[in-house]
Amino acid sequence: MGELLSIKVSIANRTYPLRITHMEQEKVLQAAENINKRIKEFEDNYAVKDKQDLLAMSALQFASEALGSKQDNKSNTEQESKDQIEYLTLLVDEYLAQNSNQ
């Protein structure tokens, strides 16, 4: 697993101490930055000032995006599988056609 690092992450002007691996550090810091950017966008565009509401709105938007991404990936995977099956079927048909002529 590796050695754990102690870092502090600031989200919505609150600091959260975390213990994470070195490999996780960049992702965690980027995630915190993305959350803070989203909160700032909501603050700038809406009359909401309560941090709890801003966090909830951000969480809802991130979750919706993640679900949409997961659904898109599933659709792509299904289509890729169908394409591969069609290709393999074509190869088998060609092979059988060649061997039946011999």
Residue frames as a rotation matrix with the C-alpha (Angstrom) as fourth column:
MET 1
0.570 0.822 0.000 0.00
0.822 -0.570 0.000 0.00
0.000 0.000 -1.000 0.00
GLY 2
-0.116 -0.692 0.712 2.87
0.537 -0.647 -0.541 2.38
0.836 0.320 0.447 0.67
GLU 3
-0.719 -0.257 -0.646 3.60
0.690 -0.374 -0.620 4.97
-0.082 -0.891 0.446 3.26
LEU 4
0.368 0.920 0.137 0.75
0.912 -0.385 0.143 7.28
0.184 0.072 -0.980 4.24
LEU 5
-0.731 -0.509 0.455 1.15
0.454 -0.860 -0.234 11.03
0.510 0.036 0.859 3.98
SER 6
-0.054 0.692 -0.720 -0.58
0.871 -0.320 -0.373 13.48
-0.489 -0.647 -0.585 6.29
ILE 7
-0.824 -0.146 0.547 -2.03
0.443 -0.768 0.463 16.35
0.353 0.624 0.698 4.31
LYS 8
-0.394 0.741 -0.543 -4.61
0.349 -0.426 -0.835 19.05
-0.850 -0.518 -0.091 4.90
VAL 9
-0.689 0.292 0.663 -7.22
0.668 -0.098 0.737 19.78
0.280 0.951 -0.128 2.27
SER 10
-0.754 0.444 -0.484 -9.30
-0.046 -0.771 -0.635 22.93
-0.655 -0.457 0.601 2.27
ILE 11
-0.664 0.657 0.357 -12.87
0.615 0.207 0.761 22.68
0.426 0.725 -0.541 0.99
ALA 12
0.323 0.840 0.437 -15.33
0.450 -0.542 0.710 25.56
0.833 -0.033 -0.553 1.34
ASN 13
0.042 -0.452 0.891 -12.94
-0.523 -0.770 -0.366 27.36
0.851 -0.451 -0.269 3.72
ARG 14
0.749 0.089 0.656 -12.73
-0.624 0.428 0.654 24.36
-0.223 -0.899 0.376 6.08
THR 15
-0.186 -0.916 -0.356 -9.61
-0.921 0.288 -0.261 22.31
0.341 0.280 -0.897 6.53
TYR 16
0.878 0.457 0.141 -9.75
-0.477 0.852 0.214 18.53
-0.022 -0.255 0.967 6.57
PRO 17
-0.170 -0.961 0.219 -6.75
-0.907 0.239 0.346 16.46
-0.385 -0.140 -0.912 7.67
LEU 18
0.863 0.419 -0.281 -6.26
-0.503 0.766 -0.401 13.33
0.047 0.488 0.872 5.58
ARG 19
-0.136 -0.874 0.466 -3.89
-0.536 0.461 0.708 10.38
-0.833 -0.153 -0.531 5.51
ILE 20
0.891 0.428 -0.152 -3.39
-0.316 0.344 -0.884 9.19
-0.326 0.836 0.442 1.96
THR 21
0.342 -0.791 0.508 -0.81
0.711 0.571 0.411 7.42
-0.615 0.220 0.757 -0.15
HIS 22
-0.462 -0.622 -0.632 1.60
-0.015 -0.707 0.707 9.35
-0.887 0.336 0.318 -2.33
MET 23
-0.889 0.138 0.437 -0.21
0.458 0.284 0.842 8.00
-0.008 0.949 -0.315 -5.41
GLU 24
0.052 0.998 -0.037 -3.54
0.996 -0.049 0.072 9.41
0.070 -0.041 -0.997 -4.20
GLN 25
-0.295 -0.217 -0.930 -2.19
0.607 -0.794 -0.007 12.86
-0.738 -0.567 0.366 -3.35
GLU 26
-0.981 -0.135 -0.139 -2.50
-0.015 -0.663 0.748 14.46
-0.193 0.736 0.649 -6.78
LYS 27
-0.537 0.843 0.028 -6.04
0.455 0.262 0.851 13.13
0.710 0.470 -0.524 -7.33
VAL 28
0.055 0.565 -0.823 -7.21
0.998 -0.065 0.021 14.26
-0.042 -0.822 -0.567 -3.89
LEU 29
-0.504 -0.317 -0.803 -5.77
0.373 -0.919 0.129 17.74
-0.779 -0.234 0.582 -4.31
GLN 30
-0.983 0.182 0.030 -7.28
-0.033 -0.333 0.942 18.04
0.182 0.925 0.333 -7.79
ALA 31
-0.284 0.929 -0.236 -10.66
0.761 0.368 0.534 16.85
0.583 -0.028 -0.812 -6.48
ALA 32
-0.036 0.223 -0.974 -10.61
0.858 -0.492 -0.144 19.45
-0.512 -0.841 -0.174 -3.70
GLU 33
-0.826 -0.315 -0.467 -9.72
0.047 -0.864 0.501 22.14
-0.561 0.392 0.729 -6.24
ASN 34
-0.813 0.572 0.111 -12.61
0.207 0.106 0.973 21.05
0.545 0.813 -0.204 -8.49
ILE 35
-0.040 0.809 -0.587 -15.04
0.978 0.153 0.144 21.13
0.207 -0.568 -0.797 -5.56
ASN 36
-0.249 -0.125 -0.960 -13.91
0.569 -0.821 -0.041 24.63
-0.784 -0.556 0.275 -4.58
LYS 37
-0.990 -0.088 -0.110 -14.26
-0.043 -0.552 0.832 25.83
-0.134 0.829 0.543 -8.19
ARG 38
-0.501 0.866 -0.007 -17.79
0.555 0.327 0.765 24.41
0.665 0.379 -0.644 -8.38
ILE 39
0.034 0.472 -0.881 -18.73
0.968 -0.236 -0.090 26.07
-0.250 -0.849 -0.465 -5.08
LYS 40
-0.627 -0.353 -0.694 -17.36
0.222 -0.936 0.275 29.39
-0.747 0.018 0.665 -6.37
GLU 41
-0.931 0.332 0.150 -19.43
0.115 -0.122 0.986 29.04
0.346 0.935 0.076 -9.56
PHE 42
-0.097 0.943 -0.317 -22.59
0.859 0.240 0.452 28.47
0.502 -0.229 -0.834 -7.52
GLU 43
-0.106 -0.005 -0.994 -21.76
0.776 -0.625 -0.079 31.44
-0.621 -0.780 0.070 -5.26
ASP 44
-0.859 -0.341 -0.383 -21.23
0.051 -0.799 0.599 33.68
-0.510 0.495 0.704 -8.29
ASN 45
-0.880 0.473 -0.034 -24.32
-0.036 0.006 0.999 32.58
0.473 0.881 0.012 -10.18
TYR 46
0.068 0.934 -0.350 -26.90
0.513 0.268 0.815 32.08
0.855 -0.235 -0.461 -7.44
ALA 47
0.120 0.083 0.989 -27.98
-0.576 -0.806 0.137 33.95
0.809 -0.586 -0.048 -4.34
VAL 48
0.879 0.135 -0.457 -26.95
0.217 0.740 0.636 31.01
0.424 -0.658 0.622 -2.15
LYS 49
0.222 -0.824 0.522 -24.38
-0.688 -0.512 -0.515 31.84
0.691 -0.245 -0.680 0.51
ASP 50
0.590 0.035 0.806 -24.78
-0.715 0.486 0.503 28.97
-0.374 -0.873 0.312 2.97
LYS 51
-0.391 -0.875 -0.286 -21.77
-0.918 0.350 0.184 26.67
-0.061 0.335 -0.940 2.56
GLN 52
-0.543 0.256 0.800 -23.84
-0.111 0.922 -0.370 23.58
-0.832 -0.289 -0.473 3.37
ASP 53
0.588 0.809 -0.012 -26.24
-0.049 0.021 -0.999 24.38
-0.808 0.587 0.052 0.52
LEU 54
0.440 -0.516 -0.735 -23.33
-0.893 -0.339 -0.296 25.07
-0.097 0.787 -0.609 -1.85
LEU 55
-0.656 -0.688 0.311 -21.69
-0.676 0.719 0.163 21.77
-0.336 -0.104 -0.936 -0.91
ALA 56
-0.170 0.688 0.706 -24.96
0.095 0.724 -0.683 19.90
-0.981 -0.049 -0.189 -1.41
MET 57
0.767 0.446 -0.462 -25.50
-0.355 -0.305 -0.884 21.51
-0.535 0.841 -0.076 -4.81
SER 58
0.008 -0.868 -0.496 -21.93
-1.000 -0.013 0.006 20.67
-0.012 0.496 -0.868 -5.82
ALA 59
-0.675 -0.237 0.699 -22.25
-0.380 0.923 -0.054 17.08
-0.632 -0.303 -0.713 -4.62
LEU 60
0.296 0.882 0.366 -25.49
0.057 0.366 -0.929 16.65
-0.953 0.296 0.059 -6.57
GLN 61
0.722 -0.057 -0.690 -23.93
-0.656 -0.374 -0.656 17.99
-0.221 0.926 -0.307 -9.75
PHE 62
-0.375 -0.921 -0.104 -20.79
-0.923 0.362 0.128 15.83
-0.080 0.144 -0.986 -9.41
ALA 63
-0.503 0.249 0.827 -22.92
-0.137 0.922 -0.361 12.74
-0.853 -0.295 -0.430 -8.72
SER 64
0.624 0.779 -0.064 -25.15
-0.128 0.021 -0.992 13.45
-0.771 0.627 0.113 -11.72
GLU 65
0.410 -0.573 -0.709 -22.09
-0.912 -0.247 -0.328 13.86
0.013 0.781 -0.624 -13.95
ALA 66
-0.623 -0.684 0.379 -20.56
-0.710 0.698 0.093 10.64
-0.328 -0.211 -0.921 -12.63
LEU 67
-0.105 0.679 0.727 -23.77
0.040 0.733 -0.679 8.68
-0.994 -0.042 -0.104 -13.27
GLY 68
0.803 0.370 -0.468 -24.01
-0.393 -0.261 -0.882 10.09
-0.448 0.892 -0.064 -16.77
SER 69
-0.006 -0.911 -0.412 -20.40
-0.999 0.022 -0.035 9.16
0.041 0.412 -0.910 -17.42
LYS 70
-0.625 -0.178 0.760 -20.95
-0.389 0.915 -0.106 5.64
-0.677 -0.362 -0.641 -16.09
GLN 71
0.383 0.851 0.359 -24.00
0.044 0.372 -0.927 5.23
-0.923 0.371 0.105 -18.34
ASP 72
0.673 -0.211 -0.709 -22.05
-0.726 -0.369 -0.580 6.52
-0.139 0.905 -0.402 -21.37
ASN 73
-0.427 -0.903 0.049 -19.23
-0.892 0.430 0.140 4.07
-0.147 0.016 -0.989 -20.64
LYS 74
-0.335 0.395 0.856 -21.71
-0.093 0.890 -0.447 1.21
-0.938 -0.229 -0.261 -20.34
SER 75
0.742 0.654 -0.147 -23.30
-0.165 -0.034 -0.986 2.10
-0.649 0.756 0.082 -23.70
ASN 76
0.334 -0.718 -0.611 -19.88
-0.941 -0.218 -0.259 2.34
0.053 0.661 -0.748 -25.35
THR 77
-0.609 -0.585 0.536 -18.82
-0.657 0.750 0.073 -1.00
-0.445 -0.308 -0.841 -23.88
GLU 78
0.094 0.739 0.668 -22.01
0.032 0.668 -0.744 -2.69
-0.995 0.091 0.039 -25.07
GLN 79
0.857 0.219 -0.467 -21.57
-0.411 -0.255 -0.875 -1.31
-0.311 0.942 -0.129 -28.59
GLU 80
-0.071 -0.961 -0.269 -17.91
-0.997 0.071 0.010 -2.34
0.010 0.269 -0.963 -28.67
SER 81
-0.517 -0.055 0.854 -18.90
-0.333 0.932 -0.141 -5.86
-0.789 -0.357 -0.501 -27.58
LYS 82
0.554 0.789 0.266 -21.55
0.026 0.303 -0.953 -6.07
-0.832 0.534 0.147 -30.30
ASP 83
0.661 -0.375 -0.649 -19.04
-0.749 -0.373 -0.547 -4.87
-0.037 0.849 -0.528 -32.91
GLN 84
-0.435 -0.878 0.201 -16.49
-0.875 0.465 0.138 -7.46
-0.214 -0.116 -0.970 -31.79
ILE 85
-0.201 0.457 0.867 -19.08
-0.062 0.877 -0.477 -10.24
-0.978 -0.150 -0.148 -31.89
GLU 86
0.825 0.524 -0.214 -20.10
-0.201 -0.082 -0.976 -9.22
-0.529 0.848 0.037 -35.40
TYR 87
0.275 -0.822 -0.498 -16.46
-0.959 -0.195 -0.208 -9.18
0.073 0.534 -0.842 -36.51
LEU 88
-0.606 -0.506 0.613 -15.76
-0.612 0.790 0.048 -12.60
-0.509 -0.346 -0.788 -34.98
THR 89
0.245 0.784 0.570 -18.91
0.015 0.585 -0.811 -14.01
-0.969 0.207 0.131 -36.57
LEU 90
0.809 -0.006 -0.588 -17.74
-0.561 -0.309 -0.768 -12.71
-0.177 0.951 -0.253 -39.94
LEU 91
-0.213 -0.972 -0.104 -14.33
-0.977 0.211 0.029 -14.35
-0.007 0.107 -0.994 -39.45
VAL 92
-0.475 0.109 0.873 -15.90
-0.258 0.931 -0.257 -17.68
-0.842 -0.347 -0.414 -38.50
ASP 93
0.627 0.774 0.089 -18.27
-0.081 0.178 -0.981 -17.52
-0.775 0.608 0.175 -41.49
GLU 94
0.543 -0.517 -0.662 -15.35
-0.838 -0.276 -0.471 -16.79
0.061 0.810 -0.583 -43.85
TYR 95
-0.521 -0.775 0.358 -13.32
-0.809 0.582 0.082 -19.63
-0.271 -0.247 -0.930 -42.36
LEU 96
-0.166 0.557 0.813 -16.21
-0.049 0.819 -0.571 -22.07
-0.985 -0.135 -0.109 -42.68
ALA 97
0.806 0.465 -0.365 -16.86
-0.335 -0.151 -0.930 -20.97
-0.488 0.872 0.034 -46.26
GLN 98
0.133 -0.856 -0.500 -13.20
-0.983 -0.051 -0.174 -21.53
0.124 0.514 -0.849 -47.21
ASN 99
-0.702 -0.457 0.547 -13.05
-0.587 0.806 -0.080 -24.96
-0.404 -0.377 -0.833 -45.57
SER 100
0.157 0.820 0.550 -16.33
-0.106 0.568 -0.816 -26.16
-0.982 0.069 0.176 -47.04
ASN 101
0.751 0.063 -0.657 -15.00
-0.636 -0.195 -0.747 -25.50
-0.175 0.979 -0.106 -50.57
GLN 102
-0.237 -0.962 -0.138 -11.98
-0.971 0.234 0.038 -27.76
-0.005 0.143 -0.990 -50.03
